[in-house]
């Protein structure tokens, strides 16, 4: 079957529900993973999604901050929530899906990694210390180490742009949170520990710049194109050769009252 998944840090699902509806009507992915929903579960706009044909919704939200959700046309076999750093702060949810009668389940992890604040020093910035600890726990997390023919996908706003051309200026951002060497090393350690395949960099050379986020601080995000690749789609080795397409919807950054992130989509033949 053809399977399409989109991940998007929406920066408040209730504020931008019309933008989400616009995306779903135009793109019709099988599964949509949202981060930074900023919405307690009992206030999530589930009815709107169900009217759009997305009957299956898994939530891990809280009031005002963070929050992740999986919205799907395919029923869930199971859902799970993991906590990291002993914080119940709505940064992870996983679901398993049956995409074919003879296929093993597809396990999907949706993450919102801590942003880390502004000062890249764990000694003086607790937010940065939390981010580094979170990445360490991801690396050590056994369920994030798929083996053999396990069909796993990990997506989300991982809040790290790990490669030189994942940012507009490697030299100028080396001391800026999201691209410091310690963050990049830790995220790539998570990737290696699970033998994950970074779909973007599997399909687009490391020499080519890729961005999924542009700051609100720029009056016109297109001037200078000062972006970063913070949003990721990883697949287990068993799915590597199943990927048929990968797209970043840059135009969404110019929609009315946009998120500072744009949707990222992978298509696979399962």
C-alpha positions in Angstrom: 0.0 0.0 0.0 1.0 3.6 -0.5 1.5 5.2 2.9 2.0 8.9 3.5 2.9 10.6 6.8 3.3 14.3 7.5 4.9 15.8 10.6 4.4 19.5 11.6 5.1 21.6 14.6 1.9 23.6 14.5 2.6 26.0 17.4 -1.0 25.8 18.8 -3.4 23.5 17.1 -6.5 25.5 18.2 -5.0 28.8 16.9 -4.1 27.2 13.5 -6.7 24.5 13.1 -7.8 26.2 9.8 -4.2 25.8 8.5 -4.2 22.1 9.5 -7.5 21.6 7.7 -6.1 23.3 4.6 -3.2 20.9 4.6 -5.3 17.8 5.1 -7.7 18.7 2.4 -4.9 19.4 -0.1 -2.5 16.6 0.8 -4.6 13.9 2.4 -1.8 12.1 4.3 -2.7 8.8 6.0 -1.2 10.1 9.2 -0.4 13.5 10.6 1.9 14.0 13.5 1.7 17.4 15.3 4.0 18.9 17.9 3.6 21.9 20.2 -0.1 21.5 20.2 -0.4 23.6 23.3 -3.7 22.0 24.2 -5.0 19.8 27.0 -6.5 16.6 25.7 -10.1 17.5 26.6 -9.9 20.7 24.6 -8.3 19.2 21.4 -10.4 19.9 18.3 -11.1 16.3 17.6 -14.5 16.8 16.0 -12.9 19.0 13.2 -10.4 16.2 12.4 -13.1 13.6 12.3 -15.2 15.6 9.9 -12.1 15.7 7.7 -12.0 11.9 7.7 -9.4 11.4 10.4 -11.2 9.2 12.9 -8.3 8.0 15.0 -6.5 10.4 17.3 -3.9 9.8 20.0 -3.1 12.7 22.3 -0.5 13.7 24.9 -1.2 17.3 25.6 -1.2 19.9 28.4 -2.3 23.5 28.9 -0.3 26.2 27.1 2.9 24.3 26.4 4.4 21.4 24.4 2.0 18.6 23.4 2.0 16.0 20.7 -0.7 14.3 18.7 -1.1 11.6 16.0 -4.1 12.0 13.7 -4.8 9.0 11.4 -7.1 7.5 8.8 -5.8 4.1 9.9 -6.9 2.6 13.2 -4.4 2.2 16.0 -3.5 -1.2 17.4 -2.0 0.4 20.5 -0.8 3.8 21.9 1.9 4.6 24.4 3.4 7.6 26.1 6.9 7.7 27.5 8.3 10.3 29.9 11.9 11.5 29.8 14.0 13.2 32.5 11.2 12.4 35.0 9.1 15.2 33.5 5.5 14.7 32.6 5.7 17.4 30.0 3.9 15.9 26.9 6.8 15.4 24.6 6.2 11.9 23.2 3.5 9.6 22.0 3.7 6.4 20.0 1.1 4.4 18.1 1.2 1.1 16.2 -0.7 0.7 13.0 -1.7 -2.3 10.9 -1.0 -1.3 7.3 -1.5 -4.8 5.7 -2.9 -8.1 6.8 0.4 -10.0 6.3 2.7 -7.2 7.5 4.2 -6.7 10.9 2.8 -3.6 12.7 4.2 -0.2 11.9 5.4 1.6 15.1 5.5 5.3 15.0 7.1 7.6 17.5 6.2 11.3 17.6 8.6 13.6 19.6 8.9 17.2 20.6 12.4 17.6 22.0 13.0 20.5 24.4 14.1 23.7 22.6 16.8 24.4 25.2 16.5 28.1 25.8 19.0 30.7 24.6 22.2 30.1 26.4 24.1 26.9 25.3 25.6 26.3 28.7 24.1 23.5 30.9 25.8 25.0 34.0 23.8 28.2 33.9 20.8 27.3 31.7 18.5 24.5 33.1 16.6 24.4 29.8 19.7 23.5 27.9 20.7 21.0 30.6 17.2 19.4 30.2 17.6 19.2 26.4 21.0 17.4 26.6 19.6 15.0 29.2 16.6 14.4 27.1 18.8 13.5 24.1 20.9 11.2 26.3 17.8 9.3 27.4 16.5 9.0 23.9 19.9 7.4 23.0 19.6 4.9 25.8 15.9 4.1 25.3 15.6 0.5 24.2 12.2 1.0 22.3 14.1 3.4 20.0 16.5 0.7 18.9 14.6 -1.2 16.2 16.3 -4.3 14.8 15.8 -6.8 12.0 12.6 -6.4 10.1 11.0 -4.1 12.7 9.1 -1.4 10.8 9.6 1.8 12.9 9.3 5.5 12.1 10.5 8.4 14.4 9.3 11.9 13.6 9.0 15.3 15.1 10.5 18.6 16.0 13.8 17.3 17.4 15.0 20.9 17.8 18.5 20.2 16.5 19.9 20.9 13.0 22.7 18.4 13.1 24.6 18.9 9.8 26.5 21.9 8.4 24.0 22.6 5.7 21.0 22.1 8.0 21.4 25.8 8.9 21.8 28.9 6.9 25.3 29.6 8.4 27.3 26.8 10.1 30.0 29.2 11.2 27.6 31.8 12.7 25.4 29.3 14.5 28.0 27.1 16.1 27.3 28.8 19.4 23.5 29.1 18.9 21.2 26.6 20.6 20.0 24.0 18.0 23.3 23.8 16.2 26.0 23.6 18.9 28.4 20.7 18.5 27.2 19.0 21.7 23.6 19.0 20.6 24.5 17.8 17.1 26.7 15.0 18.5 23.9 13.9 20.9 21.2 13.8 18.2 23.4 11.9 15.8 24.2 9.5 18.7 20.4 8.8 19.0 20.3 8.2 15.2 23.3 5.7 15.4 22.1 3.9 18.5 18.8 3.0 16.8 20.4 2.4 13.4 17.9 4.9 12.0 17.9 6.3 8.5 17.5 10.1 8.3 15.1 10.3 5.3 16.0 13.8 4.3 19.7 13.2 4.2 19.2 9.8 2.6 17.5 11.5 -0.4 19.2 15.0 -0.4 23.0 15.3 -0.4 24.7 16.7 2.7 26.1 19.5 0.5 22.6 20.8 -0.2 20.9 23.2 2.3 17.5 22.0 3.8 15.4 24.0 6.2 12.0 23.4 7.9 12.0 26.4 10.3 12.4 30.1 9.9 12.3 32.5 12.9 9.4 34.8 13.6 12.0 37.5 14.4 12.5 38.1 10.7 10.0 40.5 9.2 10.2 38.6 5.9 11.4 35.0 6.3 12.3 34.8 2.6 15.0 37.5 2.8 18.3 35.8 3.3 16.5 32.4 3.8 17.9 32.1 7.3 16.4 28.7 8.1 17.2 25.6 10.1 16.3 21.9 9.7 14.7 21.1 13.0 11.9 18.7 11.9 12.9 15.2 11.1 11.6 11.9 9.7 13.7 8.8 10.5 12.9 5.2 9.5 14.3 1.9 10.6 16.6 0.0 8.3 13.7 -2.3 7.3 11.9 0.7 5.7 14.8 2.4 4.1 14.1 1.0 0.6 10.4 1.6 1.0 10.6 5.4 0.8 9.5 6.8 -2.5 9.1 10.5 -1.9 10.1 13.2 0.6 8.8 16.8 0.6 9.1 20.0 2.6 6.2 22.4 2.1 8.1 25.6 2.3 5.1 27.6 1.0 3.3 27.0 4.3 5.6 29.5 6.0 3.9 32.2 4.0 0.3 31.2 4.9 -1.7 33.6 7.0 -0.7 33.5 10.7 1.7 30.6 10.1 3.7 28.4 12.3 7.4 29.0 12.2 7.8 25.4 11.2 6.5 23.9 7.9 5.1 20.4 7.2 7.4 17.6 6.2 6.1 14.6 4.4 7.4 11.1 3.5 5.7 8.6 1.2 6.4 4.9 1.3 5.3 1.7 -0.4 4.5 -0.7 2.4 
